[in-house]
């Protein structure tokens, strides 16, 4: 039993409509995921910058402490030499 041509065309159209709907849903989901990932990236970059600044600050403090300790050790050497 052959399927009438009009019914085949309607089935093809319904199939195409279903595929287009799935494609639109997929694109929408991918865009939403992209936006979420962009937000995470932005947050991560901000955190990285903050941590880099903190690291620079701590390195500066360490250098100051090292200089002060070297100065104190030099003074102790002068005391033990006298």
C-alpha positions as CSV (number, residue, x, y, z in Angstrom):
1,X,0.0,0.0,0.0
2,X,1.6,3.3,-1.1
3,X,1.5,6.4,1.0
4,X,-0.1,9.3,-0.7
5,X,2.3,12.0,-1.9
6,X,0.7,14.7,0.1
7,X,1.1,12.7,3.3
8,X,4.8,12.1,2.5
9,X,5.3,15.8,2.0
10,X,3.6,16.5,5.3
11,X,5.8,13.9,7.0
12,X,8.9,15.5,5.5
13,X,7.8,18.9,6.6
14,X,7.1,17.7,10.1
15,X,10.5,16.0,10.2
16,X,12.2,19.2,9.0
17,X,10.3,21.2,11.5
18,X,11.4,18.9,14.3
19,X,15.1,19.0,13.2
20,X,15.0,22.8,13.0
21,X,13.4,23.0,16.5
22,X,16.1,20.7,17.9
23,X,18.8,22.8,16.2
24,X,17.4,26.1,17.6
25,X,17.2,24.5,21.1
26,X,20.8,23.3,20.8
27,X,22.1,26.7,19.6
28,X,20.2,28.3,22.5
29,X,21.7,25.9,25.0
30,X,25.2,26.4,23.6
31,X,24.9,30.2,23.8
32,X,23.8,30.0,27.4
33,X,26.7,27.7,28.2
34,X,29.1,30.1,26.3
35,X,27.8,33.1,28.4
36,X,28.3,31.1,31.6
37,X,31.8,30.2,30.6
38,X,32.6,33.8,29.7
39,X,31.4,34.9,33.2
40,X,33.6,32.2,34.8
41,X,36.6,33.3,32.7
42,X,36.1,36.9,33.7
43,X,35.9,36.0,37.4
44,X,39.0,33.8,37.1
45,X,40.9,36.6,35.3
46,X,39.9,39.1,38.1
47,X,41.0,36.6,40.8
48,X,44.3,36.0,39.0
49,X,45.0,39.7,38.8
50,X,44.2,40.1,42.5
51,X,46.4,37.2,43.4
52,X,49.3,38.5,41.3
53,X,49.0,41.9,43.0
54,X,49.0,40.2,46.4
55,X,52.0,38.1,45.4
56,X,53.9,41.3,44.4
57,X,53.0,42.9,47.7
58,X,54.2,39.8,49.7
59,X,57.5,39.7,47.7
60,X,58.1,43.4,48.5
61,X,57.4,42.7,52.2
62,X,59.8,39.7,52.1
63,X,62.5,41.9,50.6
64,X,62.1,44.5,53.3
65,X,62.2,41.8,56.1
66,X,65.3,40.3,54.5
67,X,67.0,43.7,54.4
68,X,66.1,44.4,58.1
69,X,67.4,41.0,59.2
70,X,70.6,41.5,57.3
71,X,71.1,44.8,59.0
72,X,70.4,43.3,62.4
73,X,72.9,40.5,61.7
74,X,75.5,43.1,60.7
75,X,74.9,44.9,64.0
76,X,75.3,41.6,65.9
77,X,78.6,40.9,64.1
78,X,79.8,44.3,65.2
79,X,78.9,43.5,68.8
80,X,80.7,40.2,68.8
81,X,83.8,41.7,67.1
82,X,84.3,44.2,69.9
